[in-house]
Each structure stands twice: as structure tokens, then as C-alpha cells.
Amino acid sequence: MSAYHQSLISYWSRQEQQLTPSCILTPHNAQHVSKALRILSQYQAAGNATTAGCQFAIRGAGPTPWAGSANINNGVTIVYSELDAIGLAVAGGRVSDTGVGGLVTGGKLWGEASTVPFLAWPDQIQAFTDFKRATNRDPHAALIKTYGYTSKPGSWAVTNLLIYTKDEVDPPVLRPFTGIKPQLGNTMRLTNLSDVTSEQVKSTPYGLRQLFLTRTFGNNPKSLTQIFHIVNMTLTRSLSHVPGLVYALVYQPLPSIVTSRSATSGGNPLSLNSPDSTSSGSQVIPFQTIQWSNFSDDDLINGAVREIWQQADELAQQMGMMRRWRYLNYAAEGSGSVGELWGGEFEEFEAD
């Protein structure tokens, strides 16, 4: 197998794997990157009304799923992963393939995932919002909640990704989640960050069709519950027959105990400090990820997703829970420019 083909099949989503760049460049140092960009910019400048010049894409690990996010047809794809060894990279996400998990492996922490039956979900929503509202919450504790649906057997389960960054087993702040019985699975343990991110890879197989979409809402149990009902109704009505369908509705918190700390440094530039009486200043990133098998189901799934989030947006607007900011790594294709996703404060970055 050629290096070109190996690079293409190493993309996470099938949509990105199907693009065919004219050339894949793997720089080994900063000088290689600089020279490549100078050459490409010359061809860009040479473009005219009929010739766009040489287009290029930048790839890190390549986890963003929509076609064109980190690959390109008939252009040049620059893969910067080879720069990891010399430290020219940024820390990655909670899935090791998303970034440079190996660079941030020091220290012990307690955590990973517990999965419980769907029947526990109403209490889980309330515990989630209470956990994030607490202004005196233990800053070492973190939680991401996932409602997972599969078309076979057509059922839901609730998974809590729990992390405690002190060397302490089962801290009291996380017991509202660890104490739920029965449990379908439990991988809680004392470990390190790279082990946790590697564990997450097991639930994110390569080579399937994938779709991300995200919003930011206020931390309110009523709105989060109703959003779940909107998702569930659309899935069971329109998508339950889709082969290989796996849908995850993830609630990832932005607690005020974190965002409020920017106040002493001139304020938060991403519009994340907007406290109100119904969310106590904390906010939530609802993030959906969908995987499925067949290209023929693309239009059906994209249409259902638009329907879900049109209703969710209307609900959030009515309840005063809509927030402007979007997390770029979760944004769907066509979500808008960086300035639109971040809000007016982006103009301050451009001015600086």
C-alpha cells in the first residue's frame, strides 16, 4: 500500500477518506512548512477568475468529520503530525487520536466511564445541572455526560465520563454519578491521562460516515430534558432503520467556576460570561456525533439533524438559554465563520 493511500485511510471519517488531493506533504520541521507555504502562496496569488490557484488543506490528526475539514480534492494536503516529535503541536482532546495525548501524560488521576440503564436518565439530568451550578464545586472534578442510541437494538444508555485530577478514589463530589445502580459497565480506576484518552478511542471506529454538530446553551435541566425528547422523537420516527446508526447526544459543561476566572484578566473574549437566574452562569455544550454505514443514507440523516437542531434552537431561544459561542472542533460544515461562531469579540483579536 502506498504512503498516499495509507494517509487517506488514516482519516477518521469516510467522508474525508474519499477526497483525493493531488499531493500530500509531510513536513519534518518548521523550515519545510515555511517553504511549502511560500510556494503555495505564489500559486494562490497567480489564480484568476478561471483558475483558483493551488488550494491546500492543513491536517493534524484529522478527526473533524466533514469532507474538506482537513483534506482537499485536487490540491495539497499538509500533514503536520510529524512535528509532534519536536514539540510543535498543541494538547489534544479526550480521545487520543484527536491530538497529542502522549505529550500530556504525567500525574495520576481517578476516573473514566460508568454506563447505566436509560431508566436513570431524569435523575441524571438533575444531578448534572446541580453539579455544574455549584459555585463552590471542587475544581478537580470534571464530568461529560453522553446519551447513546443504537439502531440495533433500538435503545438508549447513559454514560458518564468522570475525571478527578487528584490521586483519590471515588471522591464525594462525583458520588451522585458513581453511586447509581445498576451499572452496565464501569472502567473507573486510578490511571493517567494518556490511558483515559486511549480508552475513548475504542468507541470511535474509523472508516464510517460521521457527522458532528454543536451549540452552547444555558445550564437548565428543563431545556436539556426537552432537547433530549426532540432528539429521541426524530430518531425513532425517521432514523431507527438506518444500518449501523449510532447517535450520541453529549452534554459537555462550561461551569462558571472556570469561565469566571477570566474576569481578573480583562474578561472572557469568547462571550462565555453571561450569567442569568435560570442557569446560574454555567453553560453547556450540547454536542451530537452520528455514525452510519452507507452513503445512500446521507441526505436522510442530514435532513433529520437539521430538523432536530432547528427545534432545539427554537426551544433554547424561547427559554432564554441560547448562547452565541460555538466550539470550533465540534462545528458542522456551514456553521459560519470564526467571527460568527465566536461573536463580536472576534473583532478584538483581528484588531490586535
C-alpha positions in Angstrom: 0.0 0.0 0.0 1.4 3.4 -1.0 2.1 6.1 1.6 -0.5 8.3 -0.2 -3.2 5.6 0.3 -2.2 5.0 3.9 -2.5 8.7 4.7 -6.1 8.8 3.2 -7.4 5.7 5.1 -6.0 7.1 8.3 -8.7 9.8 8.4 -11.4 9.1 10.9 -14.5 9.7 8.8 -15.3 8.1 5.5 -16.2 11.5 4.0 -12.6 12.7 4.5 -11.1 9.4 3.2 -12.9 9.8 -0.1 -11.3 13.1 -1.0 -8.2 12.8 -3.3 -5.6 15.6 -3.0 -3.1 16.0 -5.9 -0.3 15.8 -3.3 0.2 15.0 0.4 3.1 16.9 2.0 4.5 15.7 5.4 6.9 18.4 6.7 9.6 17.4 9.2 10.5 20.8 10.5 9.4 24.4 10.6 11.5 25.3 7.6 9.7 22.8 5.5 6.3 24.3 6.5 7.6 27.8 5.7 8.9 26.9 2.3 5.7 25.0 1.4 3.5 27.9 2.3 5.7 30.3 0.3 5.4 28.2 -2.8 1.6 27.7 -2.3 1.0 31.3 -1.7 2.7 32.2 -5.0 0.3 29.9 -6.8 -2.6 31.3 -4.9 -1.6 34.8 -6.0 -1.4 33.6 -9.6 -5.0 32.5 -9.6 -7.6 34.4 -11.6 -11.3 34.4 -12.5 -10.9 30.9 -14.1 -8.1 29.5 -12.1 -8.2 29.4 -8.3 -4.5 28.8 -7.9 -3.2 25.9 -5.8 -5.6 25.3 -2.9 -4.4 23.5 0.2 -5.6 22.0 3.5 -4.0 21.5 6.8 -4.3 18.2 8.7 -3.4 17.4 12.3 -4.8 14.1 13.5 -7.8 14.5 11.1 -10.8 13.8 13.4 -13.2 16.5 12.2 -15.6 14.5 10.0 -17.0 16.7 7.3 -15.4 16.5 3.8 -12.9 19.3 3.4 -12.2 20.0 7.0 -8.6 18.6 6.9 -8.3 17.3 3.3 -8.9 18.6 -0.2 -9.7 17.5 -3.7 -7.2 18.4 -6.4 -5.0 20.4 -4.0 -2.2 19.9 -1.5 -2.9 18.4 2.0 -0.2 19.3 4.5 0.1 16.8 7.4 1.7 18.4 10.5 1.6 15.3 12.7 5.3 14.7 12.0 6.1 17.8 14.0 4.9 16.2 17.3 8.3 14.7 17.9 9.9 18.2 18.1 7.1 19.7 20.2 5.4 21.8 17.5 1.9 20.9 18.5 -0.9 21.6 20.9 -2.5 19.4 23.5 -5.3 17.2 22.1 -8.7 16.1 23.2 -10.2 13.4 25.4 -9.8 10.9 22.5 -6.1 10.2 22.0 -6.3 10.2 18.2 -7.6 13.8 18.3 -4.3 15.3 19.2 -1.1 14.9 21.1 -2.3 12.9 24.1 1.2 11.5 24.6 2.5 15.0 25.4 0.3 15.3 28.5 0.6 12.0 30.3 2.1 12.9 33.7 0.5 12.5 37.1 -2.2 10.3 38.5 -5.9 10.9 38.2 -9.0 8.9 39.0 -11.7 8.3 36.5 -13.0 7.0 33.2 -16.6 5.9 32.4 -19.6 4.4 34.0 -22.6 3.3 32.0 -26.1 3.0 33.4 -29.5 1.9 32.1 -31.6 4.6 30.4 -34.2 4.5 33.1 -31.9 6.6 35.3 -31.8 9.5 32.9 -34.2 12.0 34.6 -32.2 11.9 37.9 -29.0 12.1 35.9 -30.1 15.4 34.2 -30.8 17.0 37.5 -27.6 15.7 39.1 -25.7 17.1 36.1 -27.1 20.6 36.3 -26.7 20.7 40.1 -23.1 19.6 39.7 -22.4 22.4 37.3 -24.3 25.1 39.1 -22.3 24.7 42.4 -20.2 27.9 42.7 -18.0 26.2 45.4 -17.6 23.0 43.4 -14.4 21.1 43.7 -12.2 22.3 40.8 -10.5 18.9 40.4 -13.7 17.2 39.3 -15.0 17.0 35.7 -17.9 15.3 34.0 -19.1 14.7 30.5 -22.5 13.0 30.0 -23.4 11.0 26.9 -26.8 9.6 25.9 -26.1 6.9 23.3 -28.5 5.4 20.9 -28.0 2.5 18.5 -30.5 1.4 15.8 -29.8 -2.2 16.9 -31.3 -3.0 19.4 -33.0 0.5 19.2 -32.3 1.6 22.7 -30.5 4.2 24.8 -27.9 4.1 27.5 -26.3 6.8 29.7 -22.5 7.1 30.1 -20.8 9.4 32.5 -17.1 10.2 31.7 -15.8 11.2 35.2 -12.4 12.6 36.0 -10.8 13.6 39.3 -7.4 15.1 39.0 -6.2 14.2 42.5 -4.8 10.8 43.5 -8.1 9.9 45.3 -10.5 7.1 44.7 -14.3 7.8 44.5 -14.3 11.4 45.7 -17.6 12.6 47.3 -18.2 15.3 44.6 -18.7 12.5 42.0 -20.7 10.0 44.0 -24.1 11.2 42.7 -22.9 9.5 39.5 -20.7 6.7 40.7 -23.4 5.5 43.1 -26.1 4.9 40.5 -27.1 1.2 40.4 -27.4 -1.0 38.4 -24.4 -0.3 36.1 -24.0 -1.8 32.7 -20.2 -1.1 32.7 -17.6 0.6 34.8 -14.0 1.4 34.0 -13.2 3.7 36.9 -9.6 3.4 38.1 -6.5 5.3 39.2 -4.6 6.0 35.9 -3.1 8.7 33.8 -4.4 11.0 31.0 -3.0 9.0 28.1 -4.7 5.9 29.3 -8.0 7.6 29.6 -7.8 9.1 26.1 -6.7 5.7 24.6 -9.8 4.1 26.2 -12.0 6.6 24.4 -10.7 5.5 21.0 -12.5 2.2 21.4 -15.8 3.9 21.0 -14.8 5.8 17.9 -14.1 3.4 15.0 -12.5 4.5 11.7 -13.9 4.4 8.2 -17.6 5.1 8.9 -19.6 8.1 7.8 -19.6 10.7 10.6 -21.4 13.9 11.4 -20.7 16.5 14.2 -22.9 19.4 15.3 -22.8 21.6 18.4 -24.4 24.5 20.2 -23.9 26.3 23.5 -26.9 26.6 25.9 -27.5 27.7 29.4 -27.3 25.1 32.1 -31.0 24.4 32.7 -32.5 20.9 33.4 -35.8 21.6 31.7 -34.3 22.7 28.4 -31.7 19.9 28.4 -34.5 17.4 29.0 -36.7 18.7 26.3 -33.8 18.7 23.8 -33.3 15.0 24.5 -37.0 14.4 23.8 -36.7 16.2 20.5 -33.7 14.0 19.5 -35.4 10.8 20.6 -38.6 11.6 18.7 -36.8 12.3 15.5 -34.5 9.2 15.8 -37.3 6.8 16.5 -39.5 8.2 13.8 -37.0 8.8 11.0 -33.7 7.0 11.6 -34.2 3.9 13.6 -34.0 1.7 10.4 -30.6 3.2 9.2 -28.0 0.4 9.1 -25.1 0.9 11.5 -26.6 4.1 13.1 -25.0 5.1 16.4 -26.1 8.5 17.8 -24.6 10.2 20.8 -26.0 13.3 22.4 -23.2 14.7 24.6 -23.6 17.3 27.3 -20.2 18.9 27.9 -20.2 21.6 30.6 -18.7 25.1 30.8 -19.1 25.7 34.5 -18.9 29.3 35.9 -16.2 28.2 38.3 -14.0 28.0 35.1 -15.2 30.8 32.9 -15.5 33.3 35.8 -11.7 33.2 36.3 -11.1 35.3 33.2 -12.7 38.3 34.9 -9.4 39.2 36.6 -7.7 39.2 33.2 -9.9 41.6 31.4 -13.0 39.4 30.8 -13.7 36.4 28.7 -13.2 37.0 24.9 -15.4 34.2 23.8 -18.8 35.5 25.1 -18.8 32.8 27.8 -19.6 35.1 30.8 -23.3 35.6 30.6 -24.9 34.6 34.0 -28.6 34.5 34.4 -31.1 33.4 37.1 -32.0 30.2 35.3 -28.6 28.8 34.6 -26.5 30.4 37.4 -23.8 31.4 34.9 -22.9 27.9 33.9 -23.3 26.8 30.3 -23.4 23.5 28.4 -22.1 22.4 25.1 -24.7 20.0 23.6 -22.7 18.1 21.1 -24.0 15.4 18.7 -22.0 12.8 16.9 -23.6 10.3 14.5 -22.0 7.4 12.6 -23.6 5.3 9.9 -22.6 2.9 7.2 -24.0 3.9 3.8 -23.6 6.9 1.5 -27.2 6.4 0.4 -28.4 7.5 3.9 -26.5 10.8 3.9 -29.4 13.0 2.8 -31.9 11.4 5.2 -29.5 11.8 8.2 -28.5 15.4 7.3 -32.2 16.3 7.0 -33.1 14.7 10.3 -30.2 16.5 12.0 -31.4 19.9 10.6 -34.9 19.2 11.9 -33.6 18.3 15.4 -31.5 21.4 15.8 -34.0 23.8 14.3 -36.4 22.7 17.0 -33.7 22.7 19.7 -32.7 26.3 18.7 -36.2 27.5 18.8 -36.7 25.9 22.3 -33.5 27.5 23.6 -34.4 30.9 22.2 -37.9 30.7 23.9 -36.3 29.7 27.2 -33.5 32.3 27.1 -30.9 29.6 27.0 -29.3 30.3 23.6 -25.6 31.4 23.7 -23.7 32.7 20.7 -20.4 30.9 21.1 -19.6 27.6 19.3 -16.7 25.2 19.9 -15.0 25.1 16.5 -13.8 21.4 16.8 -17.4 20.3 17.0 -18.9 22.6 14.5 -20.6 21.2 11.4 -19.8 22.2 7.8 -21.5 25.5 7.0 -21.8 26.6 10.7 -20.4 30.0 9.9 -17.1 31.9 10.0 -14.9 32.1 13.1 -16.2 35.6 13.8 -19.8 34.4 13.6 -19.2 31.4 15.8 -17.3 33.4 18.5 -19.4 36.5 18.5 -18.4 40.2 18.1 -15.4 39.8 20.4 -13.5 38.2 17.5 -13.1 41.7 16.1 -10.8 42.4 19.1 -8.5 39.6 18.0 -8.4 40.9 14.5 -7.7 44.5 15.8 -4.8 43.2 17.9 
